[in-house]
Amino acid sequence: MQRSISNQNSLTPFLYVVIFIPYIVLSSIHLFLPPLLAILYVLFSRALKKNDLTSLLLICFSLVLFEAEKGYVLFSTLIYFAFIYRYIIPKIAKIINCNICVKMATVILVYIGFFVFNIFLSNIFLMPSPSINYYVIYYIIIEFFILSIL
C-alpha cells in the first residue's frame, strides 16, 4: 500500500512509540537505561509547536505508559510538561542565550522538577512521597548527551 503524495506526515512519531514501549520495560529491569523522560519532553514540545495532533497523541500515550510503568499519578507528566512548556522554558530561553545551556536546564528541570512536582502531588493526595536515587544524575548526563545530538 502506497502513501498518497498529498499526505506528507512523517511516520517517525509512530516509530518512536513502537521503539519506546519495549525500551521502557527494559529500563525498568535494567537501571543503567535512562527512562528518556527529557527526550519525551522535547518530542512533546516539538509536537505542540508544529500543532501535530497525531504526534502529540502518540507521545501522550507514551507518557501514560511511562507513568503506569513507573507508578506515577495518571497524567502527571502531561500536566507537568504542559506547565513547563507554557511558563518556565520560555523564560529560561529568554534569560539564557546559549542553546546548550537551555538544553541542560531543560533536562535538569524535567527530572528534578518532575520529582518536586510528584512530591507536591503526593502531599495533595496523601500518598507516600517518592524517593530519589543517585541514578537520576546519571540519567541527566546521558539524556543531555542524547539531546545535544538531536
C-alpha positions in Angstrom: 0.0 0.0 0.0 1.4 3.3 -1.0 1.0 6.6 0.8 -0.6 9.5 -1.0 1.7 12.2 -2.2 -0.6 14.8 -0.6 -0.1 13.1 2.8 3.3 14.3 3.9 3.0 13.4 7.7 6.1 11.7 9.0 5.9 8.2 10.4 8.7 8.9 13.0 6.3 9.6 16.0 4.8 6.2 15.4 8.2 4.6 15.2 9.2 6.4 18.5 6.2 4.8 20.2 6.9 1.3 18.8 10.5 1.5 20.0 9.6 3.2 23.3 7.3 0.5 24.5 9.8 -2.3 24.8 12.5 0.2 25.9 10.5 1.4 28.9 10.0 -2.1 30.0 13.8 -2.8 29.7 14.6 0.4 31.5 12.5 -0.8 34.5 14.5 -4.0 34.6 18.0 -2.6 33.9 18.6 0.6 35.8 21.5 1.7 33.6 19.0 2.5 30.8 17.6 6.0 31.3 13.8 6.4 31.1 14.1 9.0 28.3 11.8 11.5 30.1 13.6 14.5 28.7 13.5 13.1 25.2 9.8 12.7 25.5 9.5 16.3 26.7 11.4 17.5 23.6 9.1 15.4 21.4 6.1 16.8 23.3 7.2 20.4 22.8 8.0 19.9 19.1 4.6 18.4 18.5 3.0 21.3 20.3 5.0 23.8 18.2 4.0 22.1 15.0 0.4 21.6 16.0 0.8 17.9 15.0 -2.1 16.2 16.7 -1.1 12.6 15.7 2.4 13.1 17.2 1.0 14.7 20.3 -1.4 11.8 20.9 1.3 9.2 20.4 3.6 11.0 22.7 0.8 11.4 25.3 0.2 7.6 25.0 3.9 7.0 25.6 3.9 9.3 28.7 0.9 7.5 30.1 2.8 4.2 29.6 5.7 5.7 31.3 3.5 6.7 34.3 1.9 3.3 34.5 5.3 1.5 34.4 7.0 3.7 37.0 3.9 4.1 39.3 3.3 7.8 39.0 0.0 9.6 39.2 -2.1 9.3 36.0 -1.5 12.3 33.6 1.1 13.9 36.0 3.7 14.0 33.2 1.3 15.6 30.8 0.3 18.3 33.3 3.9 19.0 34.3 5.2 19.0 30.7 2.4 21.4 29.6 3.1 23.7 32.6 6.9 23.9 31.9 6.3 24.2 28.2 4.0 27.2 28.7 5.5 29.0 31.6 9.0 28.0 32.6 11.0 27.0 29.4 10.2 30.3 27.5 11.5 32.3 30.5 14.7 30.2 30.7 15.2 30.6 26.9 14.7 34.4 27.2 17.2 34.7 30.1 19.9 32.2 28.7 21.1 32.7 25.1 23.2 29.6 25.0 21.4 26.8 23.2 23.4 24.0 25.0 22.7 25.7 28.3 19.0 25.8 27.6 19.1 22.1 26.8 20.9 21.3 30.0 18.5 23.4 32.0 15.6 21.6 30.3 17.0 18.2 31.2 17.6 19.2 34.8 14.2 20.8 35.0 12.4 17.8 33.6 14.0 15.4 36.1 14.4 17.4 39.2 11.2 19.4 38.6 9.1 16.3 37.9 10.4 14.9 41.2 9.4 18.0 43.1 6.0 18.0 41.2 5.4 14.4 42.4 6.2 15.4 46.0 3.7 18.1 45.6 1.1 15.7 44.2 1.8 13.1 46.9 1.2 15.8 49.6 -2.1 16.8 48.0 -3.4 13.3 47.5 -2.0 12.0 50.8 0.2 9.4 49.1 3.7 8.2 50.2 6.4 10.6 49.0 8.5 9.3 46.1 12.2 8.8 46.8 15.0 9.9 44.5 18.1 7.8 43.9 21.6 8.7 42.6 20.7 7.2 39.2 19.0 10.5 38.4 22.3 12.2 38.0 23.4 9.5 35.5 20.1 9.9 33.6 20.5 13.6 33.4 24.0 13.3 32.0 23.0 10.6 29.5 19.9 12.4 28.3 21.8 15.7 28.0 24.2 14.0 25.6 21.3 12.5 23.6 19.6 15.9 23.4 22.8 17.6 22.3 22.9 15.2 19.3 19.2 15.9 18.4 
